[in-house]
Amino acid sequence: MLMAEWICTKCGYIYNEAFGDVAHDIPKNTPFEKIDPSWICPRCGADKSFFVKKS
């Protein structure tokens, strides 16, 4: 399975599915779509709707 990267359009933070967000209890290899809707950008606090998939 190919892991994707998602970019916060507010601050540029990149969520890499291969790395997850261990500091916020998101394990490695977690697809962005599987992250709880309440998760927010660790850098600026934007919600998931501000993220776009990196092409």
PyMOL Python script that loads the backbone (N, CA, C, O; Angstrom):
from pymol import cmd

cmd.read_pdbstr("""\
ATOM      1  N   MET A   1       0.846  -1.192   0.000  1.00  0.00           N
ATOM      2  CA  MET A   1       0.000   0.000   0.000  1.00  0.00           C
ATOM      3  C   MET A   1       0.883   1.245   0.000  1.00  0.00           C
ATOM      4  O   MET A   1       1.799   1.375   0.812  1.00  0.00           O
ATOM      5  N   LEU A   2       0.597   2.129  -0.900  1.00  0.00           N
ATOM      6  CA  LEU A   2       1.370   3.358  -1.026  1.00  0.00           C
ATOM      7  C   LEU A   2       0.867   4.389  -0.029  1.00  0.00           C
ATOM      8  O   LEU A   2      -0.324   4.700   0.004  1.00  0.00           O
ATOM      9  N   MET A   3       1.755   4.906   0.766  1.00  0.00           N
ATOM     10  CA  MET A   3       1.397   5.910   1.766  1.00  0.00           C
ATOM     11  C   MET A   3       1.435   7.291   1.118  1.00  0.00           C
ATOM     12  O   MET A   3       2.291   7.570   0.279  1.00  0.00           O
ATOM     13  N   ALA A   4       0.502   8.144   1.514  1.00  0.00           N
ATOM     14  CA  ALA A   4       0.386   9.485   0.936  1.00  0.00           C
ATOM     15  C   ALA A   4       0.824  10.541   1.944  1.00  0.00           C
ATOM     16  O   ALA A   4       1.012  10.265   3.129  1.00  0.00           O
ATOM     17  N   GLU A   5       0.976  11.748   1.435  1.00  0.00           N
ATOM     18  CA  GLU A   5       1.246  12.910   2.270  1.00  0.00           C
ATOM     19  C   GLU A   5       0.099  13.892   2.098  1.00  0.00           C
ATOM     20  O   GLU A   5      -0.436  14.048   1.001  1.00  0.00           O
ATOM     21  N   TRP A   6      -0.274  14.549   3.182  1.00  0.00           N
ATOM     22  CA  TRP A   6      -1.358  15.517   3.204  1.00  0.00           C
ATOM     23  C   TRP A   6      -0.804  16.834   3.736  1.00  0.00           C
ATOM     24  O   TRP A   6      -0.075  16.844   4.728  1.00  0.00           O
ATOM     25  N   ILE A   7      -1.144  17.945   3.085  1.00  0.00           N
ATOM     26  CA  ILE A   7      -0.594  19.247   3.436  1.00  0.00           C
ATOM     27  C   ILE A   7      -1.676  20.146   4.013  1.00  0.00           C
ATOM     28  O   ILE A   7      -2.765  20.267   3.451  1.00  0.00           O
ATOM     29  N   CYS A   8      -1.364  20.777   5.146  1.00  0.00           N
ATOM     30  CA  CYS A   8      -2.274  21.763   5.736  1.00  0.00           C
ATOM     31  C   CYS A   8      -2.179  23.039   4.903  1.00  0.00           C
ATOM     32  O   CYS A   8      -1.099  23.607   4.746  1.00  0.00           O
ATOM     33  N   THR A   9      -3.317  23.483   4.371  1.00  0.00           N
ATOM     34  CA  THR A   9      -3.315  24.673   3.521  1.00  0.00           C
ATOM     35  C   THR A   9      -3.196  25.968   4.316  1.00  0.00           C
ATOM     36  O   THR A   9      -3.011  27.038   3.736  1.00  0.00           O
ATOM     37  N   LYS A  10      -3.301  25.876   5.631  1.00  0.00           N
ATOM     38  CA  LYS A  10      -3.138  27.074   6.462  1.00  0.00           C
ATOM     39  C   LYS A  10      -1.678  27.332   6.816  1.00  0.00           C
ATOM     40  O   LYS A  10      -1.231  28.479   6.813  1.00  0.00           O
ATOM     41  N   CYS A  11      -0.916  26.247   7.128  1.00  0.00           N
ATOM     42  CA  CYS A  11       0.448  26.479   7.617  1.00  0.00           C
ATOM     43  C   CYS A  11       1.536  25.682   6.889  1.00  0.00           C
ATOM     44  O   CYS A  11       2.725  25.931   7.084  1.00  0.00           O
ATOM     45  N   GLY A  12       1.127  24.728   6.052  1.00  0.00           N
ATOM     46  CA  GLY A  12       2.111  23.956   5.309  1.00  0.00           C
ATOM     47  C   GLY A  12       2.590  22.689   5.994  1.00  0.00           C
ATOM     48  O   GLY A  12       3.432  21.974   5.449  1.00  0.00           O
ATOM     49  N   TYR A  13       2.063  22.395   7.193  1.00  0.00           N
ATOM     50  CA  TYR A  13       2.434  21.148   7.880  1.00  0.00           C
ATOM     51  C   TYR A  13       2.111  19.953   6.980  1.00  0.00           C
ATOM     52  O   TYR A  13       1.074  19.935   6.317  1.00  0.00           O
ATOM     53  N   ILE A  14       2.992  18.966   6.957  1.00  0.00           N
ATOM     54  CA  ILE A  14       2.767  17.771   6.145  1.00  0.00           C
ATOM     55  C   ILE A  14       2.524  16.572   7.051  1.00  0.00           C
ATOM     56  O   ILE A  14       3.357  16.221   7.887  1.00  0.00           O
ATOM     57  N   TYR A  15       1.355  15.948   6.863  1.00  0.00           N
ATOM     58  CA  TYR A  15       1.067  14.683   7.543  1.00  0.00           C
ATOM     59  C   TYR A  15       1.473  13.570   6.584  1.00  0.00           C
ATOM     60  O   TYR A  15       0.912  13.442   5.495  1.00  0.00           O
ATOM     61  N   ASN A  16       2.435  12.780   6.991  1.00  0.00           N
ATOM     62  CA  ASN A  16       2.910  11.660   6.181  1.00  0.00           C
ATOM     63  C   ASN A  16       2.320  10.382   6.780  1.00  0.00           C
ATOM     64  O   ASN A  16       2.603  10.038   7.928  1.00  0.00           O
ATOM     65  N   GLU A  17       1.496   9.682   5.992  1.00  0.00           N
ATOM     66  CA  GLU A  17       0.830   8.486   6.491  1.00  0.00           C
ATOM     67  C   GLU A  17       1.821   7.433   6.977  1.00  0.00           C
ATOM     68  O   GLU A  17       1.527   6.704   7.924  1.00  0.00           O
ATOM     69  N   ALA A  18       2.976   7.342   6.352  1.00  0.00           N
ATOM     70  CA  ALA A  18       3.977   6.354   6.744  1.00  0.00           C
ATOM     71  C   ALA A  18       4.506   6.607   8.157  1.00  0.00           C
ATOM     72  O   ALA A  18       4.851   5.666   8.872  1.00  0.00           O
ATOM     73  N   PHE A  19       4.568   7.884   8.558  1.00  0.00           N
ATOM     74  CA  PHE A  19       5.104   8.243   9.864  1.00  0.00           C
ATOM     75  C   PHE A  19       4.025   8.432  10.922  1.00  0.00           C
ATOM     76  O   PHE A  19       4.298   8.307  12.116  1.00  0.00           O
ATOM     77  N   GLY A  20       2.794   8.734  10.490  1.00  0.00           N
ATOM     78  CA  GLY A  20       1.716   9.004  11.436  1.00  0.00           C
ATOM     79  C   GLY A  20       1.976  10.290  12.207  1.00  0.00           C
ATOM     80  O   GLY A  20       2.701  11.171  11.745  1.00  0.00           O
ATOM     81  N   ASP A  21       1.381  10.385  13.373  1.00  0.00           N
ATOM     82  CA  ASP A  21       1.573  11.525  14.273  1.00  0.00           C
ATOM     83  C   ASP A  21       1.659  10.935  15.676  1.00  0.00           C
ATOM     84  O   ASP A  21       0.739  11.058  16.485  1.00  0.00           O
ATOM     85  N   VAL A  22       2.790  10.293  15.936  1.00  0.00           N
ATOM     86  CA  VAL A  22       2.974   9.538  17.171  1.00  0.00           C
ATOM     87  C   VAL A  22       2.765  10.420  18.402  1.00  0.00           C
ATOM     88  O   VAL A  22       2.269   9.945  19.424  1.00  0.00           O
ATOM     89  N   ALA A  23       3.133  11.685  18.318  1.00  0.00           N
ATOM     90  CA  ALA A  23       2.968  12.596  19.450  1.00  0.00           C
ATOM     91  C   ALA A  23       1.501  12.785  19.819  1.00  0.00           C
ATOM     92  O   ALA A  23       1.179  13.152  20.949  1.00  0.00           O
ATOM     93  N   HIS A  24       0.613  12.531  18.855  1.00  0.00           N
ATOM     94  CA  HIS A  24      -0.828  12.687  19.086  1.00  0.00           C
ATOM     95  C   HIS A  24      -1.573  11.365  18.921  1.00  0.00           C
ATOM     96  O   HIS A  24      -2.743  11.338  18.540  1.00  0.00           O
ATOM     97  N   ASP A  25      -0.874  10.274  19.212  1.00  0.00           N
ATOM     98  CA  ASP A  25      -1.453   8.918  19.227  1.00  0.00           C
ATOM     99  C   ASP A  25      -1.995   8.438  17.885  1.00  0.00           C
ATOM    100  O   ASP A  25      -2.935   7.643  17.846  1.00  0.00           O
ATOM    101  N   ILE A  26      -1.413   8.911  16.788  1.00  0.00           N
ATOM    102  CA  ILE A  26      -1.757   8.405  15.459  1.00  0.00           C
ATOM    103  C   ILE A  26      -0.595   7.499  15.042  1.00  0.00           C
ATOM    104  O   ILE A  26       0.497   7.988  14.754  1.00  0.00           O
ATOM    105  N   PRO A  27      -0.824   6.178  15.010  1.00  0.00           N
ATOM    106  CA  PRO A  27       0.277   5.252  14.704  1.00  0.00           C
ATOM    107  C   PRO A  27       0.802   5.388  13.276  1.00  0.00           C
ATOM    108  O   PRO A  27       0.127   5.918  12.393  1.00  0.00           O
ATOM    109  N   LYS A  28       2.018   4.899  13.076  1.00  0.00           N
ATOM    110  CA  LYS A  28       2.596   4.849  11.727  1.00  0.00           C
ATOM    111  C   LYS A  28       1.666   4.064  10.816  1.00  0.00           C
ATOM    112  O   LYS A  28       0.916   3.201  11.272  1.00  0.00           O
ATOM    113  N   ASN A  29       1.720   4.368   9.529  1.00  0.00           N
ATOM    114  CA  ASN A  29       0.925   3.695   8.488  1.00  0.00           C
ATOM    115  C   ASN A  29      -0.577   3.884   8.648  1.00  0.00           C
ATOM    116  O   ASN A  29      -1.355   3.024   8.235  1.00  0.00           O
ATOM    117  N   THR A  30      -0.998   5.009   9.247  1.00  0.00           N
ATOM    118  CA  THR A  30      -2.421   5.313   9.377  1.00  0.00           C
ATOM    119  C   THR A  30      -2.856   6.216   8.227  1.00  0.00           C
ATOM    120  O   THR A  30      -2.380   7.346   8.119  1.00  0.00           O
ATOM    121  N   PRO A  31      -3.769   5.724   7.353  1.00  0.00           N
ATOM    122  CA  PRO A  31      -4.268   6.573   6.271  1.00  0.00           C
ATOM    123  C   PRO A  31      -4.986   7.803   6.834  1.00  0.00           C
ATOM    124  O   PRO A  31      -5.648   7.723   7.869  1.00  0.00           O
ATOM    125  N   PHE A  32      -4.853   8.920   6.158  1.00  0.00           N
ATOM    126  CA  PHE A  32      -5.454  10.171   6.614  1.00  0.00           C
ATOM    127  C   PHE A  32      -6.953  10.013   6.841  1.00  0.00           C
ATOM    128  O   PHE A  32      -7.509  10.569   7.789  1.00  0.00           O
ATOM    129  N   GLU A  33      -7.601   9.252   5.966  1.00  0.00           N
ATOM    130  CA  GLU A  33      -9.052   9.067   6.058  1.00  0.00           C
ATOM    131  C   GLU A  33      -9.464   8.331   7.335  1.00  0.00           C
ATOM    132  O   GLU A  33     -10.609   8.443   7.771  1.00  0.00           O
ATOM    133  N   LYS A  34      -8.540   7.582   7.933  1.00  0.00           N
ATOM    134  CA  LYS A  34      -8.830   6.803   9.142  1.00  0.00           C
ATOM    135  C   LYS A  34      -8.591   7.585  10.433  1.00  0.00           C
ATOM    136  O   LYS A  34      -8.921   7.106  11.518  1.00  0.00           O
ATOM    137  N   ILE A  35      -8.021   8.781  10.323  1.00  0.00           N
ATOM    138  CA  ILE A  35      -7.785   9.593  11.518  1.00  0.00           C
ATOM    139  C   ILE A  35      -9.126  10.142  11.997  1.00  0.00           C
ATOM    140  O   ILE A  35      -9.971  10.551  11.200  1.00  0.00           O
ATOM    141  N   ASP A  36      -9.297  10.140  13.311  1.00  0.00           N
ATOM    142  CA  ASP A  36     -10.531  10.659  13.903  1.00  0.00           C
ATOM    143  C   ASP A  36     -10.809  12.085  13.418  1.00  0.00           C
ATOM    144  O   ASP A  36      -9.879  12.883  13.304  1.00  0.00           O
ATOM    145  N   PRO A  37     -12.072  12.418  13.130  1.00  0.00           N
ATOM    146  CA  PRO A  37     -12.416  13.762  12.649  1.00  0.00           C
ATOM    147  C   PRO A  37     -12.035  14.893  13.609  1.00  0.00           C
ATOM    148  O   PRO A  37     -11.916  16.045  13.192  1.00  0.00           O
ATOM    149  N   SER A  38     -11.847  14.571  14.883  1.00  0.00           N
ATOM    150  CA  SER A  38     -11.498  15.608  15.855  1.00  0.00           C
ATOM    151  C   SER A  38     -10.010  15.968  15.833  1.00  0.00           C
ATOM    152  O   SER A  38      -9.600  16.933  16.477  1.00  0.00           O
ATOM    153  N   TRP A  39      -9.192  15.190  15.090  1.00  0.00           N
ATOM    154  CA  TRP A  39      -7.760  15.481  14.988  1.00  0.00           C
ATOM    155  C   TRP A  39      -7.567  16.845  14.346  1.00  0.00           C
ATOM    156  O   TRP A  39      -8.290  17.210  13.419  1.00  0.00           O
ATOM    157  N   ILE A  40      -6.591  17.596  14.839  1.00  0.00           N
ATOM    158  CA  ILE A  40      -6.281  18.910  14.272  1.00  0.00           C
ATOM    159  C   ILE A  40      -4.799  18.988  13.921  1.00  0.00           C
ATOM    160  O   ILE A  40      -3.989  18.205  14.418  1.00  0.00           O
ATOM    161  N   CYS A  41      -4.465  19.922  13.077  1.00  0.00           N
ATOM    162  CA  CYS A  41      -3.070  20.133  12.677  1.00  0.00           C
ATOM    163  C   CYS A  41      -2.231  20.410  13.923  1.00  0.00           C
ATOM    164  O   CYS A  41      -2.549  21.313  14.697  1.00  0.00           O
ATOM    165  N   PRO A  42      -1.160  19.637  14.120  1.00  0.00           N
ATOM    166  CA  PRO A  42      -0.316  19.847  15.300  1.00  0.00           C
ATOM    167  C   PRO A  42       0.395  21.193  15.314  1.00  0.00           C
ATOM    168  O   PRO A  42       0.822  21.656  16.372  1.00  0.00           O
ATOM    169  N   ARG A  43       0.524  21.818  14.168  1.00  0.00           N
ATOM    170  CA  ARG A  43       1.252  23.080  14.094  1.00  0.00           C
ATOM    171  C   ARG A  43       0.335  24.290  14.293  1.00  0.00           C
ATOM    172  O   ARG A  43       0.668  25.195  15.058  1.00  0.00           O
ATOM    173  N   CYS A  44      -0.829  24.314  13.606  1.00  0.00           N
ATOM    174  CA  CYS A  44      -1.647  25.537  13.658  1.00  0.00           C
ATOM    175  C   CYS A  44      -3.053  25.331  14.217  1.00  0.00           C
ATOM    176  O   CYS A  44      -3.774  26.302  14.445  1.00  0.00           O
ATOM    177  N   GLY A  45      -3.447  24.079  14.439  1.00  0.00           N
ATOM    178  CA  GLY A  45      -4.765  23.818  15.014  1.00  0.00           C
ATOM    179  C   GLY A  45      -5.910  23.750  14.019  1.00  0.00           C
ATOM    180  O   GLY A  45      -7.070  23.663  14.420  1.00  0.00           O
ATOM    181  N   ALA A  46      -5.604  23.788  12.726  1.00  0.00           N
ATOM    182  CA  ALA A  46      -6.654  23.694  11.710  1.00  0.00           C
ATOM    183  C   ALA A  46      -7.265  22.290  11.709  1.00  0.00           C
ATOM    184  O   ALA A  46      -6.576  21.311  11.997  1.00  0.00           O
ATOM    185  N   ASP A  47      -8.549  22.195  11.388  1.00  0.00           N
ATOM    186  CA  ASP A  47      -9.161  20.863  11.344  1.00  0.00           C
ATOM    187  C   ASP A  47      -8.835  20.157  10.029  1.00  0.00           C
ATOM    188  O   ASP A  47      -8.225  20.734   9.129  1.00  0.00           O
ATOM    189  N   LYS A  48      -9.252  18.906   9.940  1.00  0.00           N
ATOM    190  CA  LYS A  48      -8.876  18.066   8.794  1.00  0.00           C
ATOM    191  C   LYS A  48      -9.340  18.627   7.445  1.00  0.00           C
ATOM    192  O   LYS A  48      -8.753  18.307   6.412  1.00  0.00           O
ATOM    193  N   SER A  49     -10.381  19.456   7.444  1.00  0.00           N
ATOM    194  CA  SER A  49     -10.892  19.992   6.175  1.00  0.00           C
ATOM    195  C   SER A  49      -9.883  20.907   5.484  1.00  0.00           C
ATOM    196  O   SER A  49     -10.027  21.192   4.295  1.00  0.00           O
ATOM    197  N   PHE A  50      -8.865  21.372   6.208  1.00  0.00           N
ATOM    198  CA  PHE A  50      -7.859  22.247   5.624  1.00  0.00           C
ATOM    199  C   PHE A  50      -6.710  21.484   4.972  1.00  0.00           C
ATOM    200  O   PHE A  50      -5.787  22.098   4.437  1.00  0.00           O
ATOM    201  N   PHE A  51      -6.753  20.165   5.011  1.00  0.00           N
ATOM    202  CA  PHE A  51      -5.687  19.349   4.435  1.00  0.00           C
ATOM    203  C   PHE A  51      -6.046  18.904   3.016  1.00  0.00           C
ATOM    204  O   PHE A  51      -7.189  18.548   2.729  1.00  0.00           O
ATOM    205  N   VAL A  52      -5.045  18.933   2.140  1.00  0.00           N
ATOM    206  CA  VAL A  52      -5.200  18.420   0.778  1.00  0.00           C
ATOM    207  C   VAL A  52      -4.111  17.380   0.525  1.00  0.00           C
ATOM    208  O   VAL A  52      -3.001  17.475   1.048  1.00  0.00           O
ATOM    209  N   LYS A  53      -4.455  16.402  -0.276  1.00  0.00           N
ATOM    210  CA  LYS A  53      -3.521  15.344  -0.592  1.00  0.00           C
ATOM    211  C   LYS A  53      -2.445  15.881  -1.538  1.00  0.00           C
ATOM    212  O   LYS A  53      -2.744  16.525  -2.543  1.00  0.00           O
ATOM    213  N   LYS A  54      -1.192  15.600  -1.191  1.00  0.00           N
ATOM    214  CA  LYS A  54      -0.063  16.021  -2.030  1.00  0.00           C
ATOM    215  C   LYS A  54      -0.028  15.130  -3.258  1.00  0.00           C
ATOM    216  O   LYS A  54      -0.059  13.904  -3.154  1.00  0.00           O
ATOM    217  N   SER A  55       0.036  15.762  -4.424  1.00  0.00           N
ATOM    218  CA  SER A  55       0.027  14.981  -5.668  1.00  0.00           C
ATOM    219  C   SER A  55       1.407  14.625  -6.132  1.00  0.00           C
ATOM    220  O   SER A  55       1.561  13.970  -7.163  1.00  0.00           O
TER     221      SER A  55
END
""", "prot")
cmd.dss("prot")
cmd.show_as("cartoon", "prot")
cmd.util.cbc("prot")
cmd.orient("prot")
